[in-house]
Amino acid sequence: MASESAIVLPAGGLQIRRVSELLGVPAPTLRSWERRYGVPTTVRSEGGHRRYGADELQEIRLMRDEIARGLRASDAARSVRLLLDRDNPAQPRITALLEASGRIDPDGLRAVLEESRAELGLSMTIDQVVMPALRQVGAWWEAGRCGLEQEHVTTETIRGWFARSTTLAPDVCHDRPIVLACGPRDQHTVGLEALAALLAERGRGARLMGPRTTCEAVLAAIVATHAEAVVVVSHLRAQRRPAVETVVAVDDTGTAVFYAGNAFSSPELRIGVPGTYLGTSLSVAATTIVDQLQR
């Protein structure tokens, strides 16, 4: 696959074969996405052939990446439309967050986040503003449309806001925390940091482990904190076995265990895995954890 940052668009747009080569999506899949879900809606040449401009390429990147993180094609298309839909009540906040990101403006990012929380609430802000905006910035960086500094400042500012939201949440009403762990091969903790903020809003304390959390570290954390539950998140399908082993080991201790991520996204990938699958919505995941523990 050619570098996406090197894409040069001719005046009439790219042909489907070239788009397939550049973005790593088979041409029949591109036709299927447009026919079944309307993502993207392309213009046609005088000969009736599809032509793809910058907007269409961005829709395909988002669709591809949503599927890569575990969504079914129909749900991925819905997510892409939500992100790009100007009538979506969260869209003005997404736009404002991306504009502050483009300016590399941490204060502006924090201001948008606070305004969004006041207007939409923490759950909707995280699920429908922050996470889609982060995926958009990630797609821009991958395509060479923004620099590493913009991606880094945006991500770190949002992580700091998650931490502040957790700290300023209502008092924890349970002594035993919930351990939040990446799989042993996984490095990204942003989703878990957002989940910690959502749990804190619901009166539940969390202990966030770092990237690449080993099974031994998780089991030690259960003992040290008297954890009520453990959440394991892994996005690496090809290396899911260590994450599954962690889930099984936690279950063997009698501790409630939950899991999420691309490594578990399809029903086939969850066969034989104990515990509760949390899906893709962070706010729904937080509610599921709290409700199940209360029962």
N, C-alpha and C positions, 0 to 999 in steps of 0.2 A: 504494500500500500504506500503510495506517495505521501510526502509530507503535506499535511493540510495547510500549514503556514505558507506553502509555496503556491497555492491555488491562484491562478490568474484567470479572471472571467472575461471571455470575449464579449463583444457588444451584444450578440444575440443569445448569450447564455450557454451553459455547458450541455453537451449531449449526455444521455443517460449512461452510456458506457463509460464515459470519463468520470462521471459522478460516482459510479459504482467502484471504479478503481481508486479514486481519491479517498472515499469515505469507508471503504471496506464493506459495503452493503450490496449483495447481489442485485442485479437489475430486475429479475422477477420479483424480488422482495420490494423494491422501490415501487414497481407497478402495483403490487398488491396493497401496499400502504396507501397509495393514492386512491385506488379503486374502492377499497373497503372502508378507509377511515378519513379520506380527504387530507392526508398529510404526506407531502405538501400538495397544494393545488398548483399545477404548473401551467405555464403558457405553452402554446404550440407554435412551431414554425409553419411556414406556408405549406410545407409538405405534410403537416400533421404530426410532426415528431416533438416529443417533450423537450423543453429547454428549461434549465435550472439557473436561477440567479442567486444572489447572495442570501436573500430571505429564504428561498427554498432550501438552500444548503444548510442554513441554520436550523430549520425545522427538522431536516433529516438527521443532523447531528444530535439534536435533542431527543428525537424518537429513538435513535440507535442507543443513546446512553441510558434512557429510561428503561429500555428493554434489558440492557446490560446489567442494570442494578436490580433486575428481578421482576419487573412488571410484565404482564401479558400485553400483547400488541394493542388490544382494545383499550386497556387501562393506560398504556404509555401514550397513545394518541390523545386520550382525554387529558392527561397531564400536560402534554405539549400545548393543546388548545387552551387550557387554563392559564398556562404561563404567558401565552401570546395574546389572549383574548382581552381586548381593551375594555370590554364590559364587565370583566371579572372585578368584584369589589376590592380584591387584593392587588389588582394590576397597577394602580397608581403608586402603591407602596413598593412594589417590585421595581417599577421604573425609577422611582426616587432613589432606591437603594443602589441600583445599577449606575445611576448618574453620579452618586457620591463615590461609588467604587471607581468609576472612570476618572474622577478628579483626584483619586487616592487621598480621600478626605476622611480620616477616622472620626472626627467630631461630627461630620455630616452623616456618616453611617450610623453612629450612635443615636443621633437625633431622629433619624428615620425609624430606627428600631423602636425607640420609646414612643414615638407618635403612632406607629403601627400597633404596638401593644395596647395603648390607650384606646385606640379605635376598634381593633379587631380582637383583642385578647391575646394571651401568650400562645395558646394552642394554634390558633389560626395563623398568627404571625410566623411561628416556626414552620408549620406544615405548608402554608400557601404563599409565604413571602420569602423567608430566609432560605429554606432549602432549595426552592426553585431558582432563586437568585444565585446561590452558590453554584448550582449546576450550570447556570448560564455563564458565569464568570469562568468556570472550569472549561466549558466548551470554547469560550473565546480564547483562553490561554492555549488550549490544545490546537486551535486553528490559527494561532499566531496573531489574533486580533487584540490581544492585550499582553502586557509584559508580566514578568514574574513578580515584580514589585507590587503591581495592582492586585494580583491574585493573593500574594502573601499578606498585604495590609488588610484586604477585605476579610480573608479567613481569620486572621488573628484578632481583628477588631470584633468580629462576630463571636469568636470563642470567648473573648473577654466579657462580652455582654451576656453570654450564657452563664459564665461564672458569677457575674454580679447578680443576675436574676436568681441564681441558686442561693447565693448568700442572703439576699434580701427577701426571700420567700418567707411565708409564715413559719412559725416554730414547728419543728418536726414533732409529730404526735406518736411516733413509735421509736423505741430504743434500738431495735435491731435493724441495721441498714440493709440495703439492696446493693450487692456487688455488681458493677457494670464492667464487663471485660471484652476486649477484642479477642479474636481467635489467635492462636499462637503464631500465625503467619501474617496477620493483618496489622496495618500500621495506622489507619485513620481513626481518630477518636471523636471527630466533630459530632457525628450522630449521637454518640453516647453522652457527650457533653450537653447536647440539646435535651436528651432524655432525662438527664439528671435535673435540669431546670424544670421540666414538666412534672417530674416526680416530687420535687420540692414544693411546687405549687399545690400539689395534692397532699402535702403533709408527710411525705416519705423521704427519709434521708438516703443518700447513696454514697458508695465508695467507688470512685472511678479509678480503675486500673489503667496503666499506660498501654502503649502499643505492644503488639506481640506478647500478649499475656500467656504465660505457660500454664499448663494444667496444674502443675505443682503450686504456682503462685496463687491461683484461684482457690485451691483447696486450703492453702495456708491462710488466705484472707477470710474464708468461711470460719475457721477456728478462731482467728484473732479478733474478729468483729462480731462473732455470733450472728452471722448474716441470716436474714430471714429468707432471702432469695438471691439468685444469681441470674444475670442476663449475659448471654454470650452472642456476640455479633461477628459474623465472618462473611466477607464478600468474595472470597477466592474459591470458586467452584473446583478448580483443578487441584487445590490443596485443602479440601474441606475436612479430610480425615482427622487432623489434629483438633479441629474445632468440635467435631462430633465426639471425639474421645473426651474432651473437656466436659461437654454436656452430659455424657454418660457417667463420668466420674462424679460430677456434682449430684446427679440424680441418685447415685449409689449412697451418698451421704444422708439422703432423706431431705435435703434442702430443695425447696421449690426452684425449678429451673425454667428459664425462658430463652428463646433464641430467635435470631433474625438475620437478614442479609442474603445476598445473592447465592451463597453456598446452600441455602435452604429454600430458595424461591419457588420451586415447583414441588407438587405433591410427591413426585418420585424421589426427590432429594431429601424428603422428610421421613421416608419409610424407615421404621426401626429407631428413629430418634426420639428419646423420651422428652417429656416436658411440653411446653406450650409455644407454638410458633406465633410471633407477634405481627407478622405482615409488614407493610411498608410505611404506614402512617405513624409518625412518632407520637402524636397525641392519642391516637387509638391504642398504641402500644402501652403508653403510661396508664391509661384507663383500664386496660386489660389486666395489667400487673396488679394494680391497686384493688380492683374488684375481685380478682381471684384470691389474693392474699386475705382479703376481708372475709371471704367465704370459707 
